[in-house]
Amino acid sequence: MGHSHHDGHHHAHDGTRAFAVVTLVNLAYTAVEAGYGFATNSLALLSDALHNFGDVLGLALAWGAALIARRPPTSRHTYGWRRATLLSPLANALLLVAFSGALAWEAIRRVATPPEIPALPVILVATLGIAVNLGAAWLMRAGHEHDLNRRGAFLHLLADAAVSLAAVIAGIGMYRFGWAWLDPVTALVVGAVVAIGAFALLRESFNAAMDAVPRGIQQPQVIEFLKSQPGVTAVHHLHIWSLGAGEIAMTAHLVRPGADDHDDFLDRVTRVLDERFGINHPTLQVERGGACEHDRHDRAPHH
């Protein structure tokens, strides 16, 4: 039985500068909002400032994970610390779930007896919040489709913008019509939207932490691609998982009896795996077949 191993990968940009800018800008806005909240005795602004402070902690977690991911591999941590970017979204999602639950609880408590809130400061400060959060989300947009850590921060910022927009709408209603009930009702709606997004992120980040096949990759399609390659008679021990920081790893055994062009074959296959499936850290083992004991497992459903 002959064996040949090939490993090909490239590293994604970690975007730590974007995390730093977004975290510091949101921290500054939180301080401004809290200051106006105390100055006007506005519970709405103070509670939103508290929520934004929780979001700053979430962004700081994402920033820290991106920094940790830059640490080089060691003899003990052979993949480096890139998987830290998979743990941060898990904490981020839990923060979002906690926030939406607290928001809903407070909103329900206020529906019966909504307090009087000075509307104009709410409108002005919340409008600033929309601009800050959308601007920060724009900074985080690059690569968020493939990087769970950046997606967590991106969703966090969009949720913040939605909260600020709801506060503006409620403020306008209270300013023009005296509808104090708009504050808790709008908060309930925003809380539901945030909770739905948070549970989706929580599910995806948990799956990534459990080495599930990354979103957007169909394992049967990868198997069919590998089986269709010249000389390949069987594929087994195929595993696909996320390393974090935009890197996707794969290991597979390819039975390829009688072929002797393994190096060229592996170079071509790894290049196509990256271009077609986004698998940029593949490790392939070529077996000549025949006496290989793995052959009898080819039809096992878990391979």
Secondary structure, DSSP 4 states (H G I P E B T S, - for coil): --EEEEE---PPP--HHHHHHHHHHHHHHHHHHHHHHHHHT-HHHHHHHHHHHHHHHHHHHHHHHHHHTTSPP-SSSTTTTTTHHHHHHHHHHHHHHHHHHHHHHHHHHHHHSPPP--HHHHHHHHHHHHHHHHHHHHHH-TTTTT-HHHHHHHHHHHHHHHHHHHHHHHHHHHHHH--TTHHHHHHHHHHHHHHHHHHHHHHHHHHHHTTPPPTT--HHHHHHHHHTSTT--EEEEEEEEEEETTEEEEEEEEE-TT---HHHHHHHHHHHIIIII---EEEEEEE--SS-GGGGGTT-TT-
